[in-house]
Amino acid sequence: MSMPSAQSSRLGERVRAFRQARRLSLRDLGERSGTTASFLSQLERGTSGAAVSTLMKIAGALQVSVADLFEDRPGPLHRVLRRGERLALPQAGGYVKTLLSQQPIRAFEVYVGHFEPGGSTGPEAYTHGDSHEMMLVLHGAVEIDLAEETHRLGSGDCIEYRSSTPHRIRNPGPDPAEVQWIIAPSSRTGPKPLARSPAP
């Protein structure tokens, strides 16, 4: 039984939005859901409906629920994230890191880190995956160790590096500092502290 055209159109728009948010081509999604690019193209244009079993496969491939595909309110596509609702990651002394990016966004990650005076990401440099990472200082000043280099950055300064480069950030000043990280593609793995070098 085919769906009304208006409902088909809304469904198609949401499938396309989730697919594009994940940077999947029609062919990619077809392979993951057991359908075809041609069928998905028709579904996204609202010219074809789909059985519930097929929608479940598509939703699973997009890592959302079937309800998400039909939800009329913005929901996962346009959500407000309040400061107090951010997901906080395990923290070191004087340092708090929170996650801003949410599902279905998986192509990149955005974090904010708050450093009290003397706070740092930890006693050791760490790596995570091999993504492109940008750090922007929102206010205050921090120092970042990148392999054998050290850079001091003030409010409005930014720096780019590979997340596979050993790095450590600290706040050496008397005032709090806040930074933002943008990582693409998503590293999806937690920080991996480097092993300490043997004492000479």
N, C-alpha and C positions, 0 to 999 in steps of 0.2 A: 504493500500500500504506500503510495507516494505521499510526501508531506506537502502541506500548503506551500506555495512559492515563497511567502514572506518568511515562514519558519526555515525553509531550505536556505534562503538567502542569509539569514542570521547565523545559521549553523555553518554555512560555508565561510562566512566572514571570520568566525571564531577559529575554525580549523586553520585558515590561512594565517591569522594573527599568531596563533601558537606555533605553527610551523616556521614562520619567518623569525619569530623570537628565538627559535632554536637553531636558526640558520640551516634548515633542512630544505633540500630541493624536493620537488614533487616525487622524483624518482627515489630519493632517500627515504621519504616517508612511506612510499609504496612498498619498498623492500622491507621496512621495519614492521609494517602492518599487514603484509600479505595481500596488498591490493596493487593497483597499477597507477602510474602517473596520469594516464588518461582518465581513469575513474575519479581520482582525487581532483583533477582539474575541473571536471564537471560538478563535483560536489562543492568545491569552493566557489564556483560561479552560480550555484543555486539551481542548476539545470538538472540535477539528479539527487535522489534521496539515497538513504542507506539503511540496511537492516540494523537492528540493535546490536547483533553479534559483530557486525563489521565496525560499527561505531565504537564498540568496546575495544576492538583491536587498534583502531586509530588513536583512541584516547590513551591506551596503554603505550603506544609508540611515542606519543607526545608527553607522556608522564603526567597526565591530568586525569580527572574523573570524567565519566560521560556527562555528569551534571554540569561540569565546567564548560562543555561544548554548547550547552543550551542556556546557560545563565545569561539573563538579559542585562543585569546590572554590571558595572565595570568589573567587579571582583578581581580576579588575578591579573587582568590586563591593565587596570588603572587603579592602583591602590595607594592610599595615603599611609605612610609608615611614620607613626609618632616616635619622637626621640626615646620615650620610655618603653617603646615596644620593640626596639632593635634587639636582635639576637646577639648576646654577648659571648665572646669566645673566652677560653681559659686565659687568665691574665697573670702577668708578672707584677712584682711590687711597683706601685706607682704608675701602672700602665693598664689601660682598658681598651680593648678593640671590639668594635661592633660591626655587624654586617648590615648593609643597606639594601643590596640587590636581593630580589626575591624571585621565586618561581613565577612564570615560566622562563625567566631570564637565566640562561645558562651559558651564553656566549661570552660573558664577562662577569667579573665580581667587583663590587665597590665596598670598601671598608672605611671606617673612620677610627682613628686611634687617638686617645687622650693620654698625655704624658704629664704627670706631676713633676715638679722640679726634682731632678735626679732619677726619674723613672726611665725605663728602657724596655726593649722587647725581650730582654733576658741577658744572661751573662755571656752567651755564645752567639756567634753569627749562625744563621740558618738559611736553608734553601727550601723551595717548594715547587716542584715541577719545572717547566721550562717555558714560562709564559712571558709576555711583555708586560712590565709593571711600571706604572707611573705613580710617584708620590708627590702630592701637593701640600705645602704647609699652609693651613688655614689661618692660624695665628700662633704667635710665639716663635721660638727658634729651636731647631733640633740639629743633631749631628748624625750623619749616616755613614757607616763603614761599608764600603763595597770592595770586597777582596782586600787589596793592599792600599786602597785609597780611602780618605776621609773627607767628607764635604759638610760644611756648615750651611744650613739653609734657614732663611728668615721668612716671615709672613709673605705669601704670594709667590715664593720660589718653588720650583718643581724640579724633579730629576727623573730620568728614565733608565731602566736597567732590566736585564733578564732575571726572572725569579730564581733561576739556577745559579746566579751569582751569590756567593755567601754575603749576607747583609745583616746589619744590626743597627737599630735606631735608638737614640737616647736623647734626653733633654738635659743638657749641662747647665742651663740657666736658672735664674731664681723664680721665673714665672711659668705657669702651666703652658703647654703647647698642644695643638691639635693638628693632625694631619689627615689626609684622605689618600687612599690607594685605589687605583683602577687597574685591574688585572685582566688581560685578554690574551688568549682564551682563558676560561676558568681553569685554575690549577686543580681544583677539586680535591686537593690533598692538604693535610695539615702541615705545619712547619716541621722541618726535619733538622734538629740541631746537628751541627757538625761535631765530629769527635774531637776531643781536645788533643792537641799535639803533645807528644811525650815531653816531659820536662828535660831540659838539657842536662 
